[in-house]
């Protein structure tokens, strides 16, 4: 099934300090953990501060059938990213993804909230999706703030991925359904490699039932659509 007419919210990969944004700290900066870290650094005359990553909540989705019951399955390629202070408790890395193929599109879009979209990503083109992920690196008033999550060290620009996503905002924004366990790099021969723990959940199911093969996954999903 090819993708037509809806845009996708892309996850931004972790790169290096050259890509970090300089963001002015002002009264509109979000309260919460990030703001407290900035104030603590200022009070201690620190130039760098690291936020400890927090753990996500379990989703209850354990296999591919759980994904297609209410979410989407997409083949995407990250094409650009930006890091922001758009969440009170996390730095955020936003990826703009090119949607190459829609294997399965959820029937009902999620109404769950998501962080404020960066201004430079407000114009989302056809066949594009925005993916917000926690973590990144930004500079605020001369203080460099780090928050490291595995996804931002693993996603590479212009590489193809299979993504289990929950679509929002008219299909323009997506969030990862099961974190890294629901995201797979795609090799040129169509083989899949889980970015997360391969011994559980969707990753284990795709390994056991579909031999980590994109074509087997595609065929199965097409059968479910009949």
C-alpha positions in Angstrom: 0.0 0.0 0.0 1.6 3.3 -1.1 1.4 6.5 1.0 -0.7 9.3 -0.4 -1.8 12.6 0.9 -0.8 12.7 4.6 2.2 14.0 6.3 4.4 12.4 8.9 6.1 13.7 12.0 9.7 12.8 12.0 12.1 11.7 14.8 15.4 13.6 14.9 18.6 11.7 15.4 21.3 12.6 17.9 24.3 14.0 16.1 26.9 16.5 17.4 27.2 19.9 19.0 27.3 21.6 15.6 23.6 20.8 15.2 22.7 22.1 18.6 20.4 25.2 18.6 21.0 28.3 20.6 17.7 29.0 22.4 17.3 32.1 24.5 16.0 31.6 28.0 13.1 33.9 28.8 9.8 34.0 30.6 8.2 31.7 28.0 10.7 28.9 28.5 8.8 25.9 29.9 8.8 25.3 33.7 9.6 21.9 35.0 12.7 19.7 35.0 14.5 21.5 32.1 14.0 25.0 33.6 15.2 23.8 37.0 18.3 22.2 35.5 19.1 25.5 33.8 18.6 27.5 37.0 20.7 25.1 39.0 23.5 25.3 36.5 23.4 29.1 36.6 23.5 29.1 40.4 26.5 26.8 40.4 28.3 28.6 37.6 28.3 25.5 35.4 28.6 25.6 31.7 27.2 22.1 31.1 24.5 20.0 32.7 23.1 16.6 32.0 19.5 15.5 32.5 19.0 11.9 33.6 16.7 10.1 31.1 13.3 9.0 32.5 11.7 5.6 31.7 8.6 5.4 29.5 5.4 3.6 30.6 4.6 0.1 29.2 2.1 0.2 26.3 0.8 -3.3 26.5 1.5 -3.9 22.8 3.4 -7.2 22.5 3.2 -8.2 18.8 2.5 -7.0 15.3 -1.2 -7.7 15.7 -1.3 -5.4 18.6 0.2 -2.6 16.5 -2.2 -2.9 13.5 -5.2 -3.2 15.8 -5.1 0.5 16.4 -1.8 2.0 15.1 0.2 2.4 11.9 3.1 0.6 10.3 5.3 2.7 8.0 8.5 2.6 6.1 10.2 5.9 6.5 13.5 7.8 6.0 14.7 10.6 8.3 15.6 13.6 6.2 16.2 16.3 8.8 16.0 17.0 12.5 15.9 19.8 15.1 16.3 19.9 18.9 14.1 22.1 21.0 12.9 23.0 24.5 9.3 22.2 23.6 8.6 20.0 26.7 8.8 21.0 30.4 10.6 17.8 31.4 12.6 16.8 28.4 14.7 18.2 25.6 13.0 17.2 22.4 14.5 16.0 19.1 12.1 16.3 16.2 12.7 14.3 13.1 11.1 15.0 9.7 10.5 11.7 8.0 9.9 10.9 4.4 7.1 8.3 4.3 8.2 5.8 1.7 5.4 3.2 2.2 2.3 2.8 4.4 2.0 -0.9 5.2 -0.9 -0.2 7.5 -2.7 3.0 8.5 -4.8 3.3 11.6 -8.5 3.9 11.1 -8.8 6.5 13.9 -6.2 9.2 14.6 -5.0 9.5 18.2 -6.1 12.6 20.2 -3.3 12.3 22.7 -1.3 15.5 23.2 2.2 16.0 21.8 4.8 18.7 22.3 4.7 22.0 20.5 5.9 21.7 16.9 9.1 23.6 16.1 8.4 26.7 13.9 10.6 25.4 11.1 8.5 22.2 10.9 5.1 23.9 10.8 5.0 23.5 7.0 4.8 19.7 6.5 4.9 18.5 2.9 3.1 15.6 1.3 4.5 12.2 2.3 6.2 13.7 5.3 5.7 12.9 9.0 7.1 14.6 12.1 8.3 12.4 14.9 9.1 13.9 18.3 11.5 12.0 20.6 12.8 12.8 24.1 16.5 13.8 24.4 19.0 16.0 22.5 21.4 18.8 23.2 20.7 22.5 23.3 22.5 25.6 24.5 20.6 28.1 26.7 22.3 31.3 27.8 25.7 29.7 27.3 24.8 26.6 29.2 24.9 23.3 27.2 22.2 20.9 28.3 22.4 17.2 27.4 19.8 14.5 27.6 20.6 11.2 26.0 18.1 8.6 24.8 19.1 5.6 22.7 16.9 6.4 19.8 18.8 9.6 19.1 22.1 7.8 19.0 20.7 5.1 16.6 18.6 6.9 14.0 20.6 7.9 10.9 19.7 10.4 8.3 18.5 9.0 4.9 18.4 5.4 6.2 15.2 3.4 5.8 13.3 2.2 8.9 10.1 0.3 9.7 8.2 2.2 12.3 5.2 1.3 14.5 3.6 4.7 15.0 0.6 6.3 16.5 -0.6 9.1 14.2 -2.0 12.4 15.4 -2.9 15.9 14.0 -4.4 14.8 10.7 -1.6 12.2 10.3 1.1 14.9 10.3 2.7 13.9 13.7 3.6 10.4 14.9 4.9 9.0 18.1 6.6 5.6 18.6 4.1 3.0 19.8 6.5 0.8 21.7 9.7 2.9 21.7 12.8 1.4 20.1 11.2 -2.1 20.4 8.9 -1.1 17.6 11.4 0.4 15.2 13.6 -1.5 12.8 16.4 -0.6 10.4 15.9 -2.0 6.9 18.9 -3.4 5.1 19.2 -3.3 1.3 18.0 -6.9 1.1 14.9 -6.1 3.1 16.0 -7.7 6.4 15.0 -6.0 9.6 17.1 -5.3 12.7 15.3 -4.1 15.8 16.8 -0.9 17.3 15.5 -1.9 20.8 15.5 -5.2 22.7 15.2 -8.0 20.2 14.1 -10.5 23.0 10.7 -9.0 23.7 7.5 -7.5 22.3 7.1 -6.5 18.7 10.8 -7.1 17.9 10.6 -10.7 19.2 7.3 -11.3 17.3 8.8 -10.1 14.0 11.8 -12.3 14.5 9.9 -15.4 15.4 7.0 -15.2 13.0 8.5 -13.2 10.1 12.2 -14.1 10.2 13.1 -10.4 10.4 12.0 -10.1 6.7 10.1 -7.0 5.5 8.5 -8.8 2.6 7.0 -11.4 5.0 5.7 -8.6 7.2 4.2 -6.8 4.2 2.5 -9.9 2.9 1.0 -10.6 6.3 -0.4 -7.1 6.7 -1.8 -7.1 3.2 -3.7 -10.3 4.1 -5.2 -8.7 7.2 -6.5 -5.8 5.1 -8.5 -8.1 2.8 
